[in-house]
């Protein structure tokens, strides 16, 4: 449904020089899939996400949504990054209603929706707290609920759980999988953590070094529903993880095996 | 120093220092070691202070100064925020006016006094304008810094959610400036009262500044000091109100300690 056609992007540095980040990316995101984009640091993952979501215009190429060029602010997009993006001066529930509020949905209706979401997302009782009164993991949950309240057609996640501790991260990964299958969402998930990518995604898009293109697309055929902790000990999981790791490190797995 | 000790010293220490100072002053005055014509004495000042209120003579002057200061504060606040907002949104304005503002800000405002008196007369207007001018720059520079400090991540988040430009201003830019504006409101209160009194010194027939001015001209040192005491108490009250406003408006921020 979302189709990226030969995206090229350059940044202009302060000194006037140009840095090419993306070099002809072609990519299709299918409705209802969980796609993960992985690559080494500085390979333009975040740039690609910003272009896909319409925050950033690419230097060349275009992004099509169901055949139409995307326009900023015209779509229901959820965006969850690694930074704290709750409005600190709003109580948690007032943050969650933000999307419907922007759309002009009546107050009673949007608060009703937010309350239901908070109930199912394990945040009931925290409606009237300010973000600073919550733990990092709970703030992340609130951000996810805010995205859901907007009833998004696609959710972009950019290393969303990066700064959290490992147990909180696992809990949130599991939560995301639950929400994704329950609400039949489309998720594009960026990470440099291969384990995370393999345990969550249907398909892994491996980016090459900068200026990057799509190096490989690897389908993940592990069964669902998945347990993000248990799945790591399956044979197939470990093989995939190793294969993708080798790709990113720039080593062909076949060559490495014959060396051993 | 333990926390307990620090707490007690914070609470009563300043009063003790003040009491020692007043006792020493009173002693020097009563024993004629200093000339009370020039230095008055705490008891005389206190008696005069009480007299001002008992006779009710102070109210008109206090009221006038308060009106001038609060008008100056409100107008200065409104204009300061509006100017900061325009500068933040229209780069051409900041390019044209930034250097001019900095130059005018550096100018001692008292120097403009005679012009205000000529243009706006000896009534309330010239005092309010002086007060406004002082408040304006404080608020403007603070609010401008606030606008430039807006978290771009929050702006992008709202953009992605489909917010219009106006919605971004109302729901992100303005709220995120509030702490800055509140900070300038508190220092602005001092500037507003200061500006009003400064304006009164330039010529008028009412207000706390006028009382000090006439008392000074008559070598009535006790009166000068008792009116200054009124000003101190006024500032204390206004600052407490400011603190309360700050506390209730900024309760979304984590406490500092």
Boltz contact constraints between the chains, C-beta under 6 A:
constraints:
  - contact:
      token1: [A, 55]
      token2: [B, 156]
      max_distance: 6.0
  - contact:
      token1: [A, 73]
      token2: [B, 162]
      max_distance: 6.0
  - contact:
      token1: [A, 77]
      token2: [B, 160]
      max_distance: 6.0
  - contact:
      token1: [A, 79]
      token2: [B, 160]
      max_distance: 6.0
  - contact:
      token1: [A, 83]
      token2: [B, 153]
      max_distance: 6.0
  - contact:
      token1: [A, 85]
      token2: [B, 153]
      max_distance: 6.0
  - contact:
      token1: [A, 85]
      token2: [B, 157]
      max_distance: 6.0
  - contact:
      token1: [A, 88]
      token2: [B, 252]
      max_distance: 6.0
  - contact:
      token1: [A, 89]
      token2: [B, 175]
      max_distance: 6.0
  - contact:
      token1: [A, 89]
      token2: [B, 252]
      max_distance: 6.0
  - contact:
      token1: [A, 99]
      token2: [B, 161]
      max_distance: 6.0
  - contact:
      token1: [A, 102]
      token2: [B, 161]
      max_distance: 6.0
  - contact:
      token1: [A, 102]
      token2: [B, 162]
      max_distance: 6.0
  - contact:
      token1: [A, 102]
      token2: [B, 163]
      max_distance: 6.0
  - contact:
      token1: [A, 102]
      token2: [B, 167]
      max_distance: 6.0
  - contact:
      token1: [A, 130]
      token2: [B, 252]
      max_distance: 6.0
  - contact:
      token1: [A, 132]
      token2: [B, 254]
      max_distance: 6.0
